[in-house]
Amino acid sequence: MTSTTTTPEIIGHVALHMPIEIHGRDAKKLSQKFCEELQTKREHELRADLLITSQRVIVVPSGKNRGDILAMGALGGPLGIGLGLAADRALEKLAELRNRKVDVRQKFNDDELSHCAVWGRDKMSFRVFEERTSWDLFGGEWATFPEFSGRCDYMGEAYDVALTFPFYGKFKGALKARPKQALPIMECFEYSVDQVTRR
C-alpha cells in the first residue's frame, strides 16, 4: 500500500480588486466569461482578485462588492477570511498570510476553483514590461504591466491568454512614480527590476 502526500503550497502574494487587461488568442472568450460571472457588459472595467502560490496563479473576477467574491469562497476559503469583513480589514489579513503554507485542495472545493482562472506555474510564462500610456510636455504617463501568459483553466474550459495587471509609473529612468505595487508580484517569480522591458 502506497501513501500519497501533497506538498503544501506557499502563499506568495494576494491582492484584491485590481484592474486587469486580457490579451491573446482566447482573450475575447475569457473576457466575456468574466463579464457573465460579474453580470456586466463593461469589459474595459474588469477587475480581479489575485492569489499567487508556489505552484499556481489563481485569478478571480471581482465585482464592486468584494464581499461577493469572499462569500463565494474563492478567496474566503483558502485565506480564512470571515464573511462580512470590511475591505481594509480583509487586506490586513491578506498581508499577514504572505509566505504561509496552505493546502489549496483542502481549502477550495471543485466548484469554487472552477470560478477561478488557474495557471500552473510550471506551464506559464511571466514577464514585466512598461509602456507609455499618454504624452505631454513632461514625457507623458507610464504604466508597468506584470503579465501571466499561457493556458489557464476557467469554468471547465482551457483558454490561451495573456493577462496583465497595470500599475501606474515606471522603473526605468523614473524621476517620480515607481510602481511599487508590482514588486511583490515580481518577487514571487524572482524577477528583478533590471529584467523589466519597455514596449
C-alpha positions in Angstrom: 0.0 0.0 0.0 1.4 3.4 -1.0 0.6 6.6 0.6 0.4 9.9 -1.3 1.5 13.1 0.3 0.8 16.6 -1.1 3.3 19.4 -0.8 1.5 22.4 0.8 1.6 25.5 -1.4 3.2 28.6 -0.1 1.3 31.9 -0.5 3.5 34.4 -2.2 1.1 37.3 -2.8 -2.5 38.2 -2.6 -4.2 41.3 -3.9 -7.9 42.3 -4.2 -9.9 44.2 -6.8 -7.2 45.1 -9.3 -7.8 46.3 -12.9 -6.9 43.7 -15.5 -6.4 43.5 -19.2 -6.8 40.3 -21.2 -4.9 39.6 -24.4 -4.1 36.6 -26.6 -5.9 34.1 -28.8 -8.8 33.4 -26.4 -9.0 36.9 -24.8 -12.4 37.7 -26.1 -13.9 34.4 -24.9 -12.4 34.8 -21.4 -13.4 38.4 -21.1 -17.0 37.5 -22.0 -16.9 34.7 -19.4 -15.6 37.1 -16.7 -18.3 39.6 -17.6 -21.0 36.9 -17.4 -19.7 36.0 -13.9 -19.9 39.6 -12.8 -23.1 40.3 -14.7 -21.7 43.3 -16.6 -21.0 44.2 -20.2 -18.1 46.5 -19.5 -15.1 44.5 -20.4 -12.8 47.6 -20.0 -13.8 47.8 -16.3 -12.9 44.3 -15.4 -11.2 43.8 -12.1 -9.9 40.7 -10.4 -8.6 39.2 -7.1 -5.1 37.6 -7.4 -3.6 34.7 -5.4 0.0 33.6 -6.3 1.2 30.4 -4.6 4.4 28.4 -5.1 2.5 26.2 -7.6 -0.1 28.2 -9.4 -1.6 31.6 -10.1 -5.3 32.0 -9.3 -7.3 34.9 -10.7 -10.9 35.5 -9.7 -13.2 38.1 -11.4 -14.1 40.7 -8.8 -17.1 43.0 -8.7 -17.5 46.3 -7.0 -18.7 44.5 -3.9 -15.7 42.4 -2.8 -17.9 40.6 -0.3 -19.5 38.7 -3.3 -16.2 37.1 -4.1 -15.4 36.3 -0.5 -18.9 34.9 0.0 -18.3 32.6 -3.0 -15.4 31.2 -1.0 -12.8 31.6 -3.8 -10.7 33.7 -1.6 -12.5 33.4 1.7 -11.8 29.6 1.9 -8.1 29.4 1.4 -7.2 32.5 3.3 -9.5 32.0 6.2 -11.2 35.4 5.8 -14.6 35.5 7.6 -17.5 36.8 5.7 -18.5 40.4 6.3 -15.0 41.8 6.9 -14.5 45.4 5.8 -12.3 45.7 2.7 -9.4 47.3 4.7 -9.5 44.7 7.4 -9.6 41.9 4.7 -6.5 43.5 3.1 -4.7 43.5 6.5 -5.5 39.8 7.0 -4.3 39.0 3.5 -1.0 40.8 4.1 -0.4 38.6 7.2 -0.6 35.5 5.1 2.4 36.0 2.9 4.7 33.0 3.0 2.1 31.0 4.8 1.7 27.3 3.7 -1.7 26.3 2.6 -3.2 23.1 1.0 -5.3 24.7 -1.7 -7.1 21.4 -2.5 -8.4 21.3 1.1 -9.5 24.9 1.1 -11.1 25.1 -2.3 -13.8 22.7 -3.4 -14.1 21.9 -7.1 -16.9 24.4 -7.7 -15.0 27.2 -6.1 -11.9 26.5 -8.1 -14.0 26.4 -11.3 -14.9 30.1 -10.7 -11.1 30.9 -10.8 -8.8 31.2 -13.8 -5.9 29.0 -12.8 -2.4 28.8 -14.3 0.1 26.1 -13.3 3.3 28.0 -12.7 5.3 25.2 -14.5 3.3 25.8 -17.7 3.1 29.5 -17.9 5.3 32.5 -18.7 5.8 35.6 -16.7 7.3 38.9 -17.7 7.0 42.6 -16.8 7.0 45.5 -19.3 6.4 49.2 -19.1 4.6 51.3 -21.7 3.8 55.0 -22.2 0.1 55.5 -21.8 -0.2 59.2 -22.7 2.0 62.0 -24.0 2.6 65.5 -22.6 5.4 68.1 -22.4 7.0 66.4 -19.5 7.3 63.0 -21.2 3.8 61.6 -20.6 2.4 59.0 -18.3 3.7 55.4 -17.9 2.3 52.2 -16.6 4.1 48.9 -15.7 2.4 45.6 -16.5 3.2 42.2 -14.9 1.9 39.6 -17.4 0.9 36.0 -16.9 0.5 34.1 -20.2 -0.2 30.5 -21.3 -3.0 28.1 -20.8 -5.4 28.7 -17.9 -8.4 26.7 -16.9 -11.7 28.5 -16.1 -15.2 27.2 -15.7 -14.2 23.8 -17.1 -12.6 25.1 -20.3 -9.0 25.9 -21.3 -8.0 29.4 -22.6 -4.8 30.5 -24.2 -4.5 34.1 -22.9 -2.1 36.7 -21.5 -3.4 38.6 -18.5 -1.8 41.9 -17.3 -2.2 44.0 -14.2 -1.4 47.7 -15.0 0.3 49.7 -12.3 0.9 53.5 -12.6 4.5 54.5 -13.0 7.7 53.0 -14.4 11.0 51.7 -13.1 13.5 52.7 -15.8 14.6 56.3 -15.6 11.9 57.1 -13.1 12.2 60.5 -11.5 8.8 60.3 -9.8 6.2 57.5 -9.6 7.6 53.9 -9.3 5.1 51.0 -9.5 5.9 49.7 -6.0 2.7 47.5 -6.0 4.2 45.4 -8.8 7.3 44.5 -6.7 5.6 41.7 -4.6 4.4 40.0 -7.7 7.8 40.2 -9.3 9.4 38.8 -6.1 7.2 35.7 -6.4 8.9 34.9 -9.7 12.4 36.2 -8.7 12.1 38.8 -11.4 14.3 41.8 -11.0 13.7 45.4 -12.0 16.7 45.0 -14.4 14.6 42.5 -16.3 11.7 44.9 -17.0 11.4 45.7 -20.7 9.9 48.7 -22.4 7.2 48.3 -25.0 
